[in-house]
Amino acid sequence: MHRHARQLASALATIACCALPAAPARAQVRIHATSIATGDVLAYYGLGDIGGGVGHGTYQLGACAFNGGANRSYCTTTGSYVETATSLNPGATGTFTWRMTWAGSGPNPIQARSMSPGSNQLVLYSVPAGAFFEVFLGNGLYANLDFGAPDTPNPTGGTLNWQAFASPNPVCTGGPPTCSIGAVGLTNGATLTSPVSAFDMQLDYPAGVPPTTTPEPASLALLALGLGALGTVRRRRGVTSRIS
């Protein structure tokens, strides 16, 4: 099992975020979602204490479906964005498709954990081989985060970093003491679901690599298949039924 505990400092110390690191780079494209067309859901399924009062659970962002042709499951979020003031082209607008994916039709294996005991901020905790994250921008830019062997094209292209925040009024089940990320992660079988209140992404490109790379045609075909199969599917993990 590959374990990762990485984070990006957040200016929004609110209900939840999930953030991934990006190495120092020459070109940075920073975008803020101005609308979400599909996959407007953030979910967290508690798996209990990993020690010291730090909870963990299965992390989901987007609407999930299995693609039999690719033998992969995808959770996809699409929408419009604007580049922030610190981005490569401040004020530029466009569309994005963000995905998390894992091999096969089984339940979502990607786990996150609280940054500290009881924290409502999440960092990646376990990303198995074959699982990765990627974003496609409508202007042709592409970035991914893949901890295993290269599962995606564009190995010298952008790396992905994101923060996604739940709304102030999430819905919880499974009896956590409070309806919060920190409490749900500490309660095995508890669930938190919420619309996404804010979604920010950062695409970092290595020194000397201009951000003009596009994904290979095979990846674009998978993207089309994934969007065609959008929808929430019910999975089973152990004895608990999950939406994953």
Contacts in CASP RR format, 6 or more apart in sequence:
PFRMAT RR
TARGET T0000
AUTHOR 0000-0000-0000
METHOD contacts of the structure
MODEL  1
MHRHARQLASALATIACCALPAAPARAQVRIHATSIATGDVLAYYGLGDI
GGGVGHGTYQLGACAFNGGANRSYCTTTGSYVETATSLNPGATGTFTWRM
TWAGSGPNPIQARSMSPGSNQLVLYSVPAGAFFEVFLGNGLYANLDFGAP
DTPNPTGGTLNWQAFASPNPVCTGGPPTCSIGAVGLTNGATLTSPVSAFD
MQLDYPAGVPPTTTPEPASLALLALGLGALGTVRRRRGVTSRIS
1 126 0 8 1.000
1 128 0 8 1.000
2 126 0 8 1.000
2 127 0 8 1.000
2 128 0 8 1.000
2 129 0 8 1.000
2 147 0 8 1.000
2 148 0 8 1.000
3 125 0 8 1.000
3 126 0 8 1.000
4 123 0 8 1.000
4 124 0 8 1.000
4 125 0 8 1.000
4 126 0 8 1.000
4 127 0 8 1.000
4 147 0 8 1.000
5 113 0 8 1.000
5 123 0 8 1.000
5 124 0 8 1.000
5 125 0 8 1.000
6 19 0 8 1.000
6 20 0 8 1.000
6 21 0 8 1.000
6 123 0 8 1.000
6 124 0 8 1.000
7 19 0 8 1.000
7 21 0 8 1.000
7 115 0 8 1.000
7 121 0 8 1.000
7 123 0 8 1.000
8 19 0 8 1.000
8 20 0 8 1.000
8 21 0 8 1.000
8 22 0 8 1.000
8 161 0 8 1.000
8 163 0 8 1.000
8 202 0 8 1.000
10 17 0 8 1.000
10 19 0 8 1.000
10 121 0 8 1.000
10 163 0 8 1.000
12 163 0 8 1.000
12 165 0 8 1.000
12 198 0 8 1.000
13 121 0 8 1.000
14 120 0 8 1.000
14 165 0 8 1.000
14 166 0 8 1.000
14 168 0 8 1.000
14 197 0 8 1.000
15 120 0 8 1.000
15 165 0 8 1.000
15 166 0 8 1.000
15 167 0 8 1.000
15 168 0 8 1.000
15 170 0 8 1.000
15 180 0 8 1.000
15 181 0 8 1.000
15 194 0 8 1.000
15 197 0 8 1.000
16 42 0 8 1.000
16 44 0 8 1.000
16 120 0 8 1.000
16 121 0 8 1.000
16 122 0 8 1.000
16 164 0 8 1.000
16 165 0 8 1.000
16 166 0 8 1.000
16 170 0 8 1.000
16 181 0 8 1.000
16 192 0 8 1.000
16 194 0 8 1.000
17 121 0 8 1.000
17 122 0 8 1.000
17 163 0 8 1.000
17 164 0 8 1.000
17 165 0 8 1.000
18 59 0 8 1.000
18 61 0 8 1.000
18 112 0 8 1.000
18 122 0 8 1.000
18 123 0 8 1.000
18 124 0 8 1.000
18 162 0 8 1.000
18 163 0 8 1.000
18 164 0 8 1.000
19 121 0 8 1.000
19 123 0 8 1.000
19 161 0 8 1.000
19 162 0 8 1.000
19 163 0 8 1.000
20 124 0 8 1.000
20 133 0 8 1.000
20 145 0 8 1.000
20 160 0 8 1.000
20 161 0 8 1.000
20 162 0 8 1.000
21 161 0 8 1.000
22 28 0 8 1.000
22 159 0 8 1.000
22 160 0 8 1.000
22 161 0 8 1.000
22 202 0 8 1.000
22 203 0 8 1.000
22 204 0 8 1.000
23 159 0 8 1.000
23 204 0 8 1.000
23 206 0 8 1.000
24 204 0 8 1.000
25 158 0 8 1.000
25 159 0 8 1.000
25 204 0 8 1.000
25 205 0 8 1.000
25 206 0 8 1.000
25 207 0 8 1.000
26 205 0 8 1.000
26 206 0 8 1.000
26 207 0 8 1.000
26 208 0 8 1.000
26 209 0 8 1.000
27 88 0 8 1.000
27 204 0 8 1.000
27 205 0 8 1.000
27 209 0 8 1.000
27 210 0 8 1.000
27 211 0 8 1.000
28 86 0 8 1.000
28 87 0 8 1.000
28 88 0 8 1.000
28 202 0 8 1.000
28 203 0 8 1.000
28 204 0 8 1.000
28 205 0 8 1.000
29 83 0 8 1.000
29 87 0 8 1.000
29 88 0 8 1.000
29 89 0 8 1.000
29 137 0 8 1.000
29 141 0 8 1.000
29 202 0 8 1.000
29 203 0 8 1.000
29 205 0 8 1.000
29 211 0 8 1.000
30 83 0 8 1.000
30 84 0 8 1.000
30 86 0 8 1.000
30 87 0 8 1.000
30 200 0 8 1.000
30 201 0 8 1.000
30 202 0 8 1.000
30 203 0 8 1.000
31 81 0 8 1.000
31 82 0 8 1.000
31 83 0 8 1.000
31 84 0 8 1.000
31 87 0 8 1.000
31 96 0 8 1.000
31 137 0 8 1.000
31 200 0 8 1.000
31 201 0 8 1.000
31 202 0 8 1.000
31 203 0 8 1.000
32 81 0 8 1.000
32 82 0 8 1.000
32 83 0 8 1.000
32 84 0 8 1.000
32 198 0 8 1.000
32 199 0 8 1.000
32 200 0 8 1.000
33 79 0 8 1.000
33 80 0 8 1.000
33 81 0 8 1.000
33 96 0 8 1.000
33 196 0 8 1.000
33 198 0 8 1.000
33 199 0 8 1.000
33 200 0 8 1.000
33 201 0 8 1.000
34 80 0 8 1.000
34 81 0 8 1.000
34 82 0 8 1.000
34 93 0 8 1.000
35 79 0 8 1.000
35 80 0 8 1.000
36 77 0 8 1.000
36 78 0 8 1.000
36 79 0 8 1.000
36 196 0 8 1.000
36 199 0 8 1.000
37 78 0 8 1.000
37 79 0 8 1.000
37 80 0 8 1.000
38 62 0 8 1.000
38 63 0 8 1.000
38 76 0 8 1.000
38 77 0 8 1.000
38 78 0 8 1.000
38 79 0 8 1.000
38 227 0 8 1.000
38 230 0 8 1.000
39 62 0 8 1.000
39 63 0 8 1.000
39 75 0 8 1.000
39 76 0 8 1.000
39 77 0 8 1.000
39 78 0 8 1.000
39 230 0 8 1.000
40 62 0 8 1.000
40 77 0 8 1.000
40 195 0 8 1.000
40 196 0 8 1.000
41 60 0 8 1.000
41 61 0 8 1.000
41 62 0 8 1.000
41 63 0 8 1.000
41 193 0 8 1.000
41 194 0 8 1.000
41 195 0 8 1.000
41 196 0 8 1.000
41 232 0 8 1.000
42 60 0 8 1.000
42 61 0 8 1.000
42 62 0 8 1.000
42 164 0 8 1.000
42 165 0 8 1.000
42 166 0 8 1.000
42 193 0 8 1.000
42 194 0 8 1.000
42 195 0 8 1.000
42 196 0 8 1.000
43 59 0 8 1.000
43 60 0 8 1.000
43 61 0 8 1.000
43 191 0 8 1.000
43 192 0 8 1.000
43 193 0 8 1.000
43 194 0 8 1.000
43 243 0 8 1.000
44 57 0 8 1.000
44 58 0 8 1.000
44 59 0 8 1.000
44 60 0 8 1.000
44 112 0 8 1.000
44 122 0 8 1.000
44 181 0 8 1.000
44 184 0 8 1.000
44 185 0 8 1.000
44 191 0 8 1.000
44 192 0 8 1.000
44 193 0 8 1.000
45 57 0 8 1.000
45 58 0 8 1.000
45 60 0 8 1.000
45 184 0 8 1.000
45 189 0 8 1.000
45 190 0 8 1.000
45 191 0 8 1.000
45 237 0 8 1.000
45 240 0 8 1.000
45 242 0 8 1.000
45 244 0 8 1.000
46 55 0 8 1.000
46 56 0 8 1.000
46 57 0 8 1.000
46 58 0 8 1.000
46 184 0 8 1.000
46 185 0 8 1.000
46 186 0 8 1.000
46 187 0 8 1.000
46 188 0 8 1.000
46 189 0 8 1.000
46 190 0 8 1.000
46 191 0 8 1.000
47 55 0 8 1.000
47 56 0 8 1.000
47 57 0 8 1.000
47 58 0 8 1.000
47 111 0 8 1.000
47 185 0 8 1.000
47 188 0 8 1.000
47 189 0 8 1.000
48 55 0 8 1.000
48 56 0 8 1.000
48 57 0 8 1.000
48 185 0 8 1.000
48 186 0 8 1.000
48 187 0 8 1.000
48 188 0 8 1.000
49 55 0 8 1.000
49 186 0 8 1.000
50 56 0 8 1.000
50 113 0 8 1.000
50 125 0 8 1.000
52 117 0 8 1.000
53 117 0 8 1.000
53 118 0 8 1.000
53 186 0 8 1.000
54 113 0 8 1.000
54 114 0 8 1.000
54 116 0 8 1.000
54 117 0 8 1.000
54 118 0 8 1.000
54 119 0 8 1.000
55 113 0 8 1.000
55 114 0 8 1.000
55 118 0 8 1.000
55 182 0 8 1.000
55 185 0 8 1.000
55 186 0 8 1.000
56 111 0 8 1.000
56 112 0 8 1.000
56 113 0 8 1.000
56 114 0 8 1.000
56 125 0 8 1.000
56 126 0 8 1.000
56 185 0 8 1.000
57 111 0 8 1.000
57 112 0 8 1.000
57 113 0 8 1.000
57 125 0 8 1.000
57 184 0 8 1.000
57 185 0 8 1.000
58 107 0 8 1.000
58 108 0 8 1.000
58 109 0 8 1.000
58 110 0 8 1.000
58 111 0 8 1.000
58 112 0 8 1.000
58 237 0 8 1.000
58 242 0 8 1.000
58 244 0 8 1.000
59 108 0 8 1.000
59 110 0 8 1.000
59 111 0 8 1.000
59 112 0 8 1.000
59 122 0 8 1.000
59 124 0 8 1.000
60 75 0 8 1.000
60 100 0 8 1.000
60 108 0 8 1.000
60 243 0 8 1.000
60 244 0 8 1.000
61 75 0 8 1.000
61 77 0 8 1.000
61 98 0 8 1.000
61 100 0 8 1.000
61 164 0 8 1.000
61 196 0 8 1.000
62 75 0 8 1.000
62 76 0 8 1.000
62 77 0 8 1.000
62 98 0 8 1.000
62 100 0 8 1.000
63 75 0 8 1.000
63 76 0 8 1.000
63 77 0 8 1.000
63 230 0 8 1.000
63 231 0 8 1.000
63 232 0 8 1.000
64 73 0 8 1.000
64 74 0 8 1.000
64 75 0 8 1.000
64 76 0 8 1.000
64 108 0 8 1.000
64 231 0 8 1.000
64 232 0 8 1.000
64 233 0 8 1.000
64 243 0 8 1.000
64 244 0 8 1.000
65 73 0 8 1.000
65 74 0 8 1.000
65 76 0 8 1.000
65 226 0 8 1.000
65 229 0 8 1.000
65 230 0 8 1.000
65 231 0 8 1.000
65 232 0 8 1.000
65 233 0 8 1.000
66 72 0 8 1.000
66 73 0 8 1.000
66 104 0 8 1.000
66 105 0 8 1.000
66 106 0 8 1.000
66 229 0 8 1.000
66 233 0 8 1.000
67 73 0 8 1.000
67 74 0 8 1.000
67 222 0 8 1.000
67 225 0 8 1.000
67 226 0 8 1.000
67 229 0 8 1.000
68 105 0 8 1.000
69 225 0 8 1.000
70 222 0 8 1.000
70 225 0 8 1.000
70 226 0 8 1.000
71 103 0 8 1.000
71 104 0 8 1.000
71 105 0 8 1.000
72 101 0 8 1.000
72 102 0 8 1.000
72 103 0 8 1.000
72 104 0 8 1.000
72 222 0 8 1.000
73 101 0 8 1.000
73 102 0 8 1.000
73 103 0 8 1.000
73 104 0 8 1.000
73 105 0 8 1.000
73 106 0 8 1.000
73 108 0 8 1.000
73 244 0 8 1.000
74 99 0 8 1.000
74 100 0 8 1.000
74 101 0 8 1.000
74 226 0 8 1.000
74 229 0 8 1.000
75 99 0 8 1.000
75 100 0 8 1.000
75 101 0 8 1.000
75 108 0 8 1.000
76 97 0 8 1.000
76 98 0 8 1.000
76 99 0 8 1.000
76 226 0 8 1.000
76 227 0 8 1.000
76 230 0 8 1.000
77 97 0 8 1.000
77 98 0 8 1.000
77 99 0 8 1.000
77 196 0 8 1.000
77 199 0 8 1.000
78 95 0 8 1.000
78 96 0 8 1.000
78 97 0 8 1.000
78 98 0 8 1.000
78 227 0 8 1.000
79 95 0 8 1.000
79 96 0 8 1.000
79 97 0 8 1.000
80 93 0 8 1.000
80 94 0 8 1.000
80 95 0 8 1.000
80 96 0 8 1.000
81 93 0 8 1.000
81 94 0 8 1.000
81 95 0 8 1.000
81 96 0 8 1.000
81 137 0 8 1.000
81 201 0 8 1.000
82 91 0 8 1.000
82 92 0 8 1.000
82 93 0 8 1.000
82 94 0 8 1.000
83 89 0 8 1.000
83 90 0 8 1.000
83 91 0 8 1.000
83 92 0 8 1.000
83 93 0 8 1.000
84 90 0 8 1.000
84 91 0 8 1.000
84 200 0 8 1.000
85 91 0 8 1.000
88 211 0 8 1.000
94 137 0 8 1.000
94 138 0 8 1.000
94 139 0 8 1.000
95 137 0 8 1.000
95 138 0 8 1.000
96 135 0 8 1.000
96 136 0 8 1.000
96 137 0 8 1.000
96 138 0 8 1.000
96 201 0 8 1.000
97 135 0 8 1.000
97 136 0 8 1.000
97 223 0 8 1.000
97 227 0 8 1.000
98 133 0 8 1.000
98 134 0 8 1.000
98 135 0 8 1.000
98 162 0 8 1.000
98 199 0 8 1.000
98 201 0 8 1.000
99 133 0 8 1.000
99 134 0 8 1.000
99 135 0 8 1.000
99 223 0 8 1.000
99 226 0 8 1.000
100 110 0 8 1.000
100 131 0 8 1.000
100 132 0 8 1.000
100 133 0 8 1.000
101 131 0 8 1.000
101 132 0 8 1.000
101 133 0 8 1.000
101 134 0 8 1.000
102 108 0 8 1.000
102 109 0 8 1.000
102 110 0 8 1.000
102 128 0 8 1.000
102 130 0 8 1.000
102 131 0 8 1.000
103 130 0 8 1.000
103 131 0 8 1.000
106 235 0 8 1.000
107 235 0 8 1.000
107 236 0 8 1.000
107 237 0 8 1.000
107 242 0 8 1.000
107 244 0 8 1.000
108 235 0 8 1.000
108 242 0 8 1.000
108 244 0 8 1.000
109 126 0 8 1.000
109 128 0 8 1.000
109 131 0 8 1.000
110 124 0 8 1.000
110 126 0 8 1.000
110 127 0 8 1.000
110 128 0 8 1.000
110 131 0 8 1.000
111 124 0 8 1.000
111 125 0 8 1.000
111 126 0 8 1.000
111 127 0 8 1.000
112 122 0 8 1.000
112 123 0 8 1.000
112 124 0 8 1.000
112 125 0 8 1.000
113 122 0 8 1.000
113 123 0 8 1.000
113 125 0 8 1.000
113 185 0 8 1.000
114 120 0 8 1.000
114 121 0 8 1.000
114 122 0 8 1.000
114 181 0 8 1.000
114 182 0 8 1.000
114 185 0 8 1.000
115 121 0 8 1.000
115 122 0 8 1.000
115 123 0 8 1.000
118 182 0 8 1.000
118 183 0 8 1.000
118 186 0 8 1.000
119 181 0 8 1.000
119 182 0 8 1.000
120 180 0 8 1.000
120 181 0 8 1.000
120 182 0 8 1.000
121 181 0 8 1.000
122 181 0 8 1.000
127 147 0 8 1.000
129 147 0 8 1.000
129 148 0 8 1.000
129 149 0 8 1.000
130 146 0 8 1.000
130 148 0 8 1.000
130 149 0 8 1.000
130 151 0 8 1.000
131 147 0 8 1.000
132 144 0 8 1.000
132 145 0 8 1.000
132 146 0 8 1.000
132 147 0 8 1.000
132 148 0 8 1.000
132 151 0 8 1.000
132 152 0 8 1.000
133 144 0 8 1.000
133 145 0 8 1.000
133 146 0 8 1.000
133 160 0 8 1.000
133 162 0 8 1.000
134 142 0 8 1.000
134 143 0 8 1.000
134 144 0 8 1.000
134 145 0 8 1.000
134 152 0 8 1.000
134 160 0 8 1.000
135 142 0 8 1.000
135 143 0 8 1.000
135 144 0 8 1.000
135 160 0 8 1.000
135 162 0 8 1.000
135 201 0 8 1.000
135 203 0 8 1.000
136 142 0 8 1.000
136 215 0 8 1.000
136 223 0 8 1.000
137 203 0 8 1.000
140 214 0 8 1.000
141 158 0 8 1.000
141 203 0 8 1.000
141 211 0 8 1.000
141 212 0 8 1.000
141 213 0 8 1.000
141 214 0 8 1.000
142 153 0 8 1.000
142 154 0 8 1.000
142 157 0 8 1.000
142 158 0 8 1.000
142 213 0 8 1.000
142 214 0 8 1.000
142 215 0 8 1.000
142 219 0 8 1.000
143 154 0 8 1.000
143 157 0 8 1.000
143 158 0 8 1.000
143 159 0 8 1.000
143 160 0 8 1.000
143 203 0 8 1.000
143 204 0 8 1.000
143 205 0 8 1.000
144 152 0 8 1.000
144 154 0 8 1.000
144 158 0 8 1.000
144 159 0 8 1.000
144 160 0 8 1.000
145 159 0 8 1.000
145 160 0 8 1.000
145 161 0 8 1.000
146 152 0 8 1.000
152 215 0 8 1.000
152 219 0 8 1.000
153 215 0 8 1.000
153 216 0 8 1.000
153 218 0 8 1.000
153 219 0 8 1.000
154 213 0 8 1.000
154 214 0 8 1.000
154 215 0 8 1.000
154 216 0 8 1.000
156 206 0 8 1.000
156 209 0 8 1.000
156 213 0 8 1.000
157 205 0 8 1.000
157 206 0 8 1.000
157 209 0 8 1.000
157 211 0 8 1.000
157 213 0 8 1.000
158 203 0 8 1.000
158 204 0 8 1.000
158 205 0 8 1.000
158 206 0 8 1.000
158 209 0 8 1.000
158 211 0 8 1.000
158 213 0 8 1.000
159 203 0 8 1.000
159 204 0 8 1.000
159 205 0 8 1.000
160 201 0 8 1.000
160 202 0 8 1.000
160 203 0 8 1.000
161 201 0 8 1.000
161 202 0 8 1.000
161 203 0 8 1.000
161 204 0 8 1.000
162 199 0 8 1.000
162 200 0 8 1.000
162 201 0 8 1.000
162 202 0 8 1.000
163 198 0 8 1.000
163 199 0 8 1.000
163 200 0 8 1.000
163 201 0 8 1.000
164 196 0 8 1.000
164 198 0 8 1.000
164 199 0 8 1.000
164 200 0 8 1.000
165 196 0 8 1.000
165 197 0 8 1.000
165 198 0 8 1.000
165 199 0 8 1.000
166 181 0 8 1.000
166 192 0 8 1.000
166 194 0 8 1.000
166 195 0 8 1.000
166 196 0 8 1.000
166 197 0 8 1.000
167 194 0 8 1.000
167 195 0 8 1.000
167 196 0 8 1.000
167 197 0 8 1.000
168 197 0 8 1.000
169 194 0 8 1.000
170 179 0 8 1.000
170 180 0 8 1.000
170 192 0 8 1.000
170 193 0 8 1.000
170 194 0 8 1.000
171 179 0 8 1.000
171 192 0 8 1.000
171 193 0 8 1.000
171 194 0 8 1.000
172 179 0 8 1.000
172 184 0 8 1.000
172 190 0 8 1.000
172 191 0 8 1.000
172 192 0 8 1.000
173 190 0 8 1.000
173 191 0 8 1.000
174 187 0 8 1.000
174 189 0 8 1.000
174 190 0 8 1.000
174 191 0 8 1.000
175 187 0 8 1.000
175 190 0 8 1.000
176 183 0 8 1.000
176 184 0 8 1.000
176 185 0 8 1.000
176 186 0 8 1.000
176 187 0 8 1.000
176 190 0 8 1.000
176 192 0 8 1.000
177 183 0 8 1.000
177 187 0 8 1.000
179 192 0 8 1.000
180 192 0 8 1.000
181 192 0 8 1.000
183 190 0 8 1.000
184 190 0 8 1.000
184 191 0 8 1.000
184 192 0 8 1.000
189 240 0 8 1.000
191 242 0 8 1.000
193 243 0 8 1.000
203 211 0 8 1.000
205 211 0 8 1.000
215 223 0 8 1.000
232 243 0 8 1.000
233 243 0 8 1.000
233 244 0 8 1.000
234 241 0 8 1.000
234 242 0 8 1.000
234 243 0 8 1.000
235 241 0 8 1.000
235 242 0 8 1.000
235 243 0 8 1.000
235 244 0 8 1.000
236 242 0 8 1.000
237 244 0 8 1.000
END
